[in-house]
Structures are given as structure tokens and as C-alpha cells.
Amino acid sequence: MTMRRRALPVLLERDFRKMAATDGATVEIECVSAPDPEGRFSGEWLFFVVNASGERFMLVTALARERIVSSPIGMFGLAFGKLALDHLDVPAVTGDIRRGMRSLAGRRDPVE
């Protein structure tokens, strides 16, 4: 079951990607539902960006719903294709948050 985090400020993907690429910003990933080995390791993860001043923003869909990544392929696509993270640290325990990932300038898909 997905937990809601509506109290946080949110960003659509375009703005999320822009903020992730700024100096001092880091990306965090939170495990909402642990990966299931029986289900091809599907789980639920949320992405956050923390700007240089420490404000935390959650990635949301165009309808302002939590953008939940539910597969390893989706995780890799977003982390390396869209955000060009320097590394990927995936939490595997519900409630765990991994921090400190940085977007590498000029190595991601162009922001639309």
C-alpha cells in the first residue's frame, strides 16, 4: 500500500530535472514498498530532490500525484536516462531513504 506524502512541496518532471542539475542539489530515493523477488523485483520507490538550501521536493505526475517507480527498469531509466545520476543507491527496505546522488551536468536527456 502506498503512503501519501502530500505535505511536501512537489515538482513536475521538467522542473525536477532542472533542479537536480543545479549546483548543490542532491537526489534521494525512498522505498515505499520493498522489492518482491517473486514479482520480478517490482516494488515502489519515490524520487525527491533536495536543493542547496535543504528544501526537499517530491517528483509528481502531471496530475500532481506521486510519481511511483515500480520496476528496476523504470528506476534505471529515470536515474540514468533522465537525471544522469552519478550513481544509483536503491533502498530495498520499506521506509529506507538513500541520499547523496547527484545529477551530472550535460549527460542527461535534454529537458523538454
C-alpha beads as a LAMMPS data file, in Angstrom:
LAMMPS data file: protein, C-alpha beads

112 atoms
111 bonds

1 atom types
1 bond types

-500.0 500.0 xlo xhi
-500.0 500.0 ylo yhi
-500.0 500.0 zlo zhi

Masses

1 110.0

Atoms # bond

1 1 1 0.000 0.000 0.000
2 1 1 1.287 3.451 -0.928
3 1 1 1.836 6.039 1.783
4 1 1 0.963 9.633 0.854
5 1 1 3.385 12.487 1.434
6 1 1 1.216 15.424 0.359
7 1 1 2.694 17.863 2.874
8 1 1 5.919 18.145 0.847
9 1 1 6.424 20.646 -1.960
10 1 1 6.214 18.925 -5.341
11 1 1 7.731 19.326 -8.812
12 1 1 6.755 18.041 -12.237
13 1 1 9.465 16.109 -14.079
14 1 1 10.721 19.057 -16.128
15 1 1 11.264 21.255 -13.059
16 1 1 12.536 18.290 -11.020
17 1 1 15.211 17.617 -13.639
18 1 1 16.213 21.282 -13.776
19 1 1 16.552 21.484 -10.009
20 1 1 18.503 18.210 -9.832
21 1 1 21.033 19.691 -12.264
22 1 1 21.722 22.772 -10.109
23 1 1 24.864 23.118 -8.009
24 1 1 24.491 21.662 -4.539
25 1 1 21.308 19.704 -5.303
26 1 1 21.078 16.000 -4.494
27 1 1 18.569 13.287 -5.316
28 1 1 17.001 10.954 -2.763
29 1 1 15.078 7.731 -3.296
30 1 1 12.611 6.364 -0.754
31 1 1 11.393 2.771 -0.728
32 1 1 7.625 2.771 -0.252
33 1 1 7.183 -0.944 -0.898
34 1 1 10.086 -3.417 -0.764
35 1 1 11.013 -5.231 -3.982
36 1 1 9.365 -8.620 -4.370
37 1 1 11.651 -11.387 -5.729
38 1 1 8.568 -13.370 -6.721
39 1 1 7.312 -10.458 -8.796
40 1 1 10.464 -9.705 -10.827
41 1 1 11.675 -7.443 -8.031
42 1 1 8.879 -4.949 -8.533
43 1 1 8.411 -2.541 -5.644
44 1 1 7.550 1.104 -5.145
45 1 1 10.018 3.971 -4.955
46 1 1 9.645 7.741 -4.806
47 1 1 12.216 10.261 -6.020
48 1 1 12.997 13.531 -4.239
49 1 1 15.362 16.392 -4.998
50 1 1 16.950 18.467 -2.258
51 1 1 18.203 21.878 -3.316
52 1 1 21.331 23.569 -1.980
53 1 1 19.390 25.258 0.831
54 1 1 17.964 21.928 2.046
55 1 1 14.405 22.190 0.698
56 1 1 13.019 18.776 -0.326
57 1 1 10.691 18.338 -3.322
58 1 1 8.884 15.201 -4.477
59 1 1 8.586 14.177 -8.125
60 1 1 4.937 14.089 -9.231
61 1 1 2.941 13.277 -12.357
62 1 1 1.150 15.858 -14.496
63 1 1 -1.948 15.248 -12.346
64 1 1 0.067 16.108 -9.203
65 1 1 0.079 12.511 -7.991
66 1 1 3.163 10.871 -6.552
67 1 1 5.317 9.528 -9.372
68 1 1 5.880 5.993 -8.165
69 1 1 8.559 3.969 -9.911
70 1 1 7.624 0.305 -9.683
71 1 1 10.264 -1.612 -11.633
72 1 1 14.054 -1.880 -11.793
73 1 1 13.923 -0.880 -15.482
74 1 1 11.940 2.244 -14.589
75 1 1 14.426 3.037 -11.840
76 1 1 17.392 2.788 -14.215
77 1 1 15.623 4.772 -16.936
78 1 1 14.798 7.665 -14.637
79 1 1 18.100 7.618 -12.733
80 1 1 20.472 7.374 -15.672
81 1 1 18.433 8.403 -18.735
82 1 1 16.505 11.362 -17.360
83 1 1 18.549 12.515 -14.358
84 1 1 22.069 11.302 -15.308
85 1 1 22.871 10.431 -11.701
86 1 1 26.486 9.837 -10.742
87 1 1 25.424 6.590 -9.042
88 1 1 22.256 4.763 -8.064
89 1 1 21.727 3.725 -4.458
90 1 1 18.436 1.823 -4.302
91 1 1 16.784 1.245 -0.920
92 1 1 15.331 -2.253 -0.570
93 1 1 13.599 -1.934 2.805
94 1 1 10.263 -0.151 3.174
95 1 1 10.816 3.278 4.710
96 1 1 14.535 3.418 3.904
97 1 1 15.823 6.534 2.127
98 1 1 19.062 6.725 0.151
99 1 1 20.647 10.149 -0.245
100 1 1 23.545 11.904 -1.924
101 1 1 23.068 11.108 -5.606
102 1 1 23.977 13.969 -7.950
103 1 1 22.914 14.784 -11.487
104 1 1 25.852 15.061 -13.878
105 1 1 25.550 18.195 -15.998
106 1 1 25.247 17.661 -19.732
107 1 1 24.844 13.878 -19.550
108 1 1 21.060 13.528 -19.404
109 1 1 18.241 13.694 -21.910
110 1 1 17.519 17.306 -22.845
111 1 1 14.830 18.921 -20.706
112 1 1 11.789 19.433 -22.893

Bonds

1 1 1 2
2 1 2 3
3 1 3 4
4 1 4 5
5 1 5 6
6 1 6 7
7 1 7 8
8 1 8 9
9 1 9 10
10 1 10 11
11 1 11 12
12 1 12 13
13 1 13 14
14 1 14 15
15 1 15 16
16 1 16 17
17 1 17 18
18 1 18 19
19 1 19 20
20 1 20 21
21 1 21 22
22 1 22 23
23 1 23 24
24 1 24 25
25 1 25 26
26 1 26 27
27 1 27 28
28 1 28 29
29 1 29 30
30 1 30 31
31 1 31 32
32 1 32 33
33 1 33 34
34 1 34 35
35 1 35 36
36 1 36 37
37 1 37 38
38 1 38 39
39 1 39 40
40 1 40 41
41 1 41 42
42 1 42 43
43 1 43 44
44 1 44 45
45 1 45 46
46 1 46 47
47 1 47 48
48 1 48 49
49 1 49 50
50 1 50 51
51 1 51 52
52 1 52 53
53 1 53 54
54 1 54 55
55 1 55 56
56 1 56 57
57 1 57 58
58 1 58 59
59 1 59 60
60 1 60 61
61 1 61 62
62 1 62 63
63 1 63 64
64 1 64 65
65 1 65 66
66 1 66 67
67 1 67 68
68 1 68 69
69 1 69 70
70 1 70 71
71 1 71 72
72 1 72 73
73 1 73 74
74 1 74 75
75 1 75 76
76 1 76 77
77 1 77 78
78 1 78 79
79 1 79 80
80 1 80 81
81 1 81 82
82 1 82 83
83 1 83 84
84 1 84 85
85 1 85 86
86 1 86 87
87 1 87 88
88 1 88 89
89 1 89 90
90 1 90 91
91 1 91 92
92 1 92 93
93 1 93 94
94 1 94 95
95 1 95 96
96 1 96 97
97 1 97 98
98 1 98 99
99 1 99 100
100 1 100 101
101 1 101 102
102 1 102 103
103 1 103 104
104 1 104 105
105 1 105 106
106 1 106 107
107 1 107 108
108 1 108 109
109 1 109 110
110 1 110 111
111 1 111 112
